[in-house]
Amino acid sequence: MFRHWAGRRPAPLLAAMLSLTALLPARTDDPHGKFEKKLGGDQEILHALDRLTFGPRPGDVAAVKNMGLKKWIDLQLHPDQIPENPELDRHLQPLESLRMTQADTVAQYPTPQVIRAVALGKQPLPDDPVAREAVEKRISRLDAKREVPDDKPLEPKVPLTDLLTPAQVRILRNGSLENRRALLASIPESRIDDFVIALDNNLRNQLLPSASPELRRKLMLANNPQQVVAADLAEGKLFRAIYSNRQLEEVLVDFWFNHFNVFLDKGNDRFMVPTYERESIRPYVLGKFRDLLEATATSPAMLFYLDNWQSVAPQQPRPENA
């Protein structure tokens, strides 16, 4: 900021503010005194927890006091020595896209256009076995009639009226959050996939707040598989902030991920961002800045975000005797 203003005249508004400040009476108290006052006891621990974690959780102050603040900080600087919370692993387990490579993410979460084209016979199944299985799974219960217009949804093989009574369908469409939640919980596991396929896109979206985490994932997969990648990333960040014992590492991952940011909704970056955080940010947050900078600058997600794949040298004129 100071380099930005160096050698420039202040803007009129800034100059006026500086002039008014010069006319104010000098302060007789010490404005820096509060910063020189040392914190003690729980206040010192709370200050550290506020700065180095996502905020103190129940029992954190007592745990840090029992360990000693300096020892706790040193341990946070060496997260590999901190046993991770099993509760975090349990919450992260269903978020499978966070562990996939970029290629597997593209294959496992195809676009709705690809699924529809394959279902209508307008496009062959992908050659990649992982992608083939993913697309087949999405259309296995759809009645892929070629005469279906492009703007009409594909018909499910099992209609909703064969799965639920008329009263249950009314609850599904117009019921309260509690009634919807109870109805969804009552559907047998063996009928869940048929139920999800039988719903239209709008109803699937309406049911997301009422659904369990497992069902919510199935509803998103049926509507638009790609949105699951963004949901996994957001939920993973939330779970890590809440449950992780390696709080300083997670704070730094979040900071540098936002500092070296890429836009999730820019084309193929939606498939690259989980790998970007996992491989280009997380391993370097407590290491050398140069390594972090190089890893982010050369990652496919950053190169795509900055359009570097379009950055080419201009064509050189060919010699006349060539």
ABEGO torsion letter per residue (X at the ends): XAAAABGBBBBAAAAAAAAAAAABBBBABBAAAAAABBBBEAAAAAAAAAAABAEBBBGAAAAAAAAEAAAAAAAAABAAABBBBAAAAAAAAABAAAABBAAAAAAABBBAAAAAAAAAGABBBBABAAAAAAAAAAAAABBBBAABBAABBBBBABBAAAABBAAAAAAAAABBAAAAAAAAAABBAAAAAAAAAABBAAAAAAAAAABBAAAAAAAAAAABAAAAAAAAAAAAAAAAAAABABAAAAAAAAAAAAABBBBAABEAAAAAAAAAAAAAAAAAAABBAAAAAAAAAABAAAAAAAGAAABBBBBBBBBAAX
